[in-house]
């Protein structure tokens, strides 16, 4: 598998094909892969839009919200006006393919990552998000088969909220 993109800065991805998901590569901090939302590796092309933060130096404002990474580097300062009308959404207990709209977000952009996992009939899958242009739904990312495994279906998604920004604030549609 070839990584889709390798970046060292926070980025949000708008990929409106509901048949495709974007997930982090398990062993890499900054590589991302394309997967079929129904399971398996995706081998085609997609039209996507990406917002990369910190493409210019951030300045420290006199007041407002600041976010820092684990190394103590400032990665966001609200005085720089890079996050516009974002929203938070929770996917706790939301099933695969169950789309959710985000208030104040017409075209959702997310930072790809895993929001949960599923085991079903010898198959393990990471759960990520897919986009249908206007809403997000849990979908499968990386998956693998283990014939020696057993047990009933087990599915869980995070109770932590996911930050979403609106692609319409950054791009013309």
C-alpha positions as CSV (number, residue, x, y, z in Angstrom):
1,X,0.0,0.0,0.0
2,X,1.2,3.5,-0.8
3,X,0.3,6.3,1.6
4,X,-2.1,8.9,0.3
5,X,-0.3,11.8,2.0
6,X,2.4,12.4,4.5
7,X,2.1,15.6,6.5
8,X,3.6,17.0,9.7
9,X,0.9,19.6,10.4
10,X,-2.8,19.3,11.3
11,X,-4.9,18.9,8.3
12,X,-8.6,18.5,7.5
13,X,-9.8,16.5,4.5
14,X,-13.0,16.9,2.4
15,X,-13.5,13.8,0.3
16,X,-17.2,13.6,-0.7
17,X,-17.2,10.0,-2.2
18,X,-19.3,7.9,0.3
19,X,-17.6,4.7,-1.1
20,X,-14.2,5.8,0.2
21,X,-12.7,6.4,3.7
22,X,-9.4,7.9,4.7
23,X,-7.6,6.5,7.7
24,X,-4.2,6.8,9.4
25,X,-1.7,4.1,8.7
26,X,-1.3,2.1,11.9
27,X,2.4,2.2,12.2
28,X,2.9,5.8,11.0
29,X,2.2,9.1,12.7
30,X,1.7,11.1,9.4
31,X,0.6,8.7,6.7
32,X,-2.9,8.1,5.5
33,X,-4.5,5.4,3.3
34,X,-7.7,5.2,1.2
35,X,-10.1,2.3,1.9
36,X,-13.4,1.1,0.5
37,X,-16.1,2.1,2.9
38,X,-17.5,-1.4,2.6
39,X,-14.1,-2.9,3.5
40,X,-10.8,-3.5,1.7
41,X,-8.1,-1.4,0.1
42,X,-9.2,1.3,-2.3
43,X,-7.3,1.4,-5.6
44,X,-8.9,4.2,-7.5
45,X,-8.6,8.0,-7.5
46,X,-10.6,10.5,-5.6
47,X,-11.3,14.2,-5.8
48,X,-10.5,15.8,-2.5
49,X,-9.9,19.1,-0.9
50,X,-7.4,19.5,2.0
51,X,-6.9,22.4,4.5
52,X,-3.4,22.3,6.0
53,X,-2.9,24.4,9.1
54,X,0.4,26.0,10.0
55,X,1.4,26.5,6.4
56,X,2.6,29.9,7.7
57,X,4.1,30.8,11.1
58,X,1.5,31.3,13.8
59,X,1.6,34.5,15.7
60,X,0.6,34.6,19.4
61,X,-2.4,36.9,19.9
62,X,-2.9,38.9,23.0
63,X,-6.1,36.9,23.9
64,X,-8.1,33.9,22.8
65,X,-7.7,30.2,22.5
66,X,-4.3,28.5,22.0
67,X,-3.7,24.8,21.4
68,X,-0.3,23.2,21.9
69,X,1.1,19.8,20.8
70,X,2.9,17.3,23.0
71,X,6.2,19.0,22.2
72,X,4.9,22.3,23.6
73,X,4.7,24.0,20.2
74,X,1.7,26.2,19.5
75,X,-0.4,24.6,16.7
76,X,-3.4,27.0,16.9
77,X,-4.1,30.5,18.0
78,X,-7.6,31.9,17.5
79,X,-6.1,35.3,16.6
80,X,-4.9,33.7,13.4
81,X,-8.5,33.0,12.3
82,X,-7.8,29.6,10.7
83,X,-10.7,27.6,12.3
84,X,-13.9,29.1,11.0
85,X,-17.4,28.0,12.2
86,X,-16.3,24.5,13.2
87,X,-18.4,22.1,15.1
88,X,-18.2,19.0,17.3
89,X,-20.1,15.8,16.8
90,X,-20.2,12.6,18.7
91,X,-20.4,9.1,17.1
92,X,-20.8,7.1,20.3
93,X,-23.1,4.1,19.5
94,X,-23.7,5.3,15.9
95,X,-23.8,2.3,13.6
96,X,-22.0,1.9,10.3
97,X,-23.5,3.9,7.4
98,X,-25.8,6.0,9.8
99,X,-25.2,9.5,8.5
100,X,-25.2,12.5,10.9
101,X,-25.5,16.2,10.0
102,X,-23.4,18.7,11.9
103,X,-25.1,21.9,12.9
104,X,-23.5,25.0,11.2
105,X,-21.4,22.8,8.9
106,X,-22.7,22.4,5.3
107,X,-19.8,20.4,3.9
108,X,-17.9,18.6,6.6
109,X,-14.1,18.3,6.7
110,X,-12.4,16.1,9.2
111,X,-8.9,15.1,10.4
112,X,-8.9,11.4,9.4
113,X,-8.5,9.0,12.2
114,X,-10.2,6.0,13.8
115,X,-13.3,6.5,15.8
116,X,-13.8,2.9,16.9
117,X,-13.4,-0.8,15.9
118,X,-15.5,-3.8,15.0
119,X,-15.1,-7.6,15.1
120,X,-17.6,-9.7,13.2
121,X,-17.3,-13.3,12.0
122,X,-13.5,-13.6,11.9
123,X,-13.1,-10.0,10.5
124,X,-11.5,-7.1,12.4
125,X,-12.0,-3.6,11.2
126,X,-11.0,-0.1,12.2
127,X,-14.0,2.3,12.1
128,X,-13.4,5.7,10.6
129,X,-15.7,8.3,8.9
130,X,-17.1,8.6,5.4
131,X,-18.6,11.7,3.8
132,X,-21.6,12.0,1.4
133,X,-20.8,15.8,0.8
134,X,-23.2,17.0,3.5
135,X,-23.0,14.5,6.4
136,X,-20.7,12.0,8.1
137,X,-21.2,8.3,8.9
138,X,-19.1,5.6,10.5
139,X,-17.5,3.3,7.9
140,X,-14.8,0.7,7.8
141,X,-11.2,1.6,7.3
142,X,-8.4,-0.9,7.5
143,X,-9.7,-4.5,8.0
144,X,-8.2,-7.9,8.3
145,X,-9.3,-11.5,8.5
146,X,-8.3,-14.0,11.3
147,X,-9.7,-17.5,10.8
148,X,-8.7,-18.6,14.2
149,X,-10.8,-15.9,16.0
150,X,-14.3,-16.4,17.3
151,X,-17.1,-14.9,19.2
152,X,-20.1,-12.6,18.5
153,X,-20.1,-9.2,16.9
154,X,-18.4,-6.5,18.9
155,X,-18.7,-2.9,17.8
156,X,-17.7,0.3,19.7
157,X,-17.2,3.9,18.7
158,X,-15.6,6.7,20.8
159,X,-17.5,8.9,23.1
160,X,-15.1,11.7,22.4
161,X,-16.4,14.4,20.1
162,X,-14.9,14.8,16.6
163,X,-13.9,18.3,15.4
164,X,-15.4,19.2,12.1
165,X,-14.9,22.3,9.9
166,X,-16.9,23.5,7.0
167,X,-15.2,23.1,3.6
168,X,-17.6,25.9,2.3
169,X,-15.6,28.4,4.4
170,X,-12.4,27.5,2.6
171,X,-13.4,26.5,-0.9
172,X,-15.9,27.5,-3.6
173,X,-18.4,24.8,-4.6
